[in-house]
């Protein structure tokens, strides 16, 4: 396990380098001049040129990228051109909010999705199975921004039960968590159903039933336990996507997270903030995948890391 862990941690380095390389040059291909955005529409060409020199945008691209890597080695993500604050400081101020929202959403998705998938697998092609299938299709097909606006209109404007946006109390978490979890709960439910149907057809489940074990014991101890590995994989991947995919949800509900920070930075052409934020997302995604791989050994003793 230790050897496997060291290898996986070292493999994160080329992944982050690849992300930084693609991100750096893709940002430079976007239309618009960051110096023009910062200087304003009424700025003179001389003022814009001064800002370009301050930001280092007058240098060739390879020199800019080398300077970016040099700062990255020292864990320096640069300074935001929009706020004039260190990028790492801005990220750490927003990242806990994004992690909290993603944790609430993935917890809600697991609490609803796994039992729904198990029930659908136990009663295949029944009205319960069709209901879960219909709900899953609704969750997968529904645009996040539209669902968020509809929930806001119902619970915030019409019923006035929950706040429409912002952050503060647990009530502010309810609508963003439901909106963000809508797609994930459908995905987990469908995956759980497929895995459970496959496991329930195995010989050891038939043997357990022939021994006279209770159906609850067979479902939970024998079937669900052996179907957990693909479910854990899906949950881990979806959690990683939630960390980076909360941009629309955070924007709709004015949630002060990292996704909304990226949107504001893109509009302001703040290269340093965009690069730093997406690098952090990439790091978190690889760490979540590593955690999922390590959980395999605890769920299934047959898994070994050589």
Buried (B, 14 or more C-beta within 10 A) or exposed (E): EEEBEEEBEEEBEEBBEEBBEEBBEEBEEEEEEBBBBBBEEEBEEEBBBBBBEEBBBEBEEEEBBEEBEEBBEEEBBBBBBBBEEBBBEBBEEBBEBBBBBBBBBBEBBBEBBBEBBBBBBBEEEEEBBEEBBEBBEEBBEBEBBEBBBEBBEEBBEEEEEBBBBEBEEEEBBBBBBBBBBBBBBBBBBBBBBBBBBBBBEEEEBEEBBEEEBEEEEBBEEBBBEBBBBEBBBBBBBBBBBBBBBBBBBBBBBBBBBBBBBBBEBBEBBBBBBBBBBBBBBBBBBBBBBBEBBBBBBEBBEEEEBE
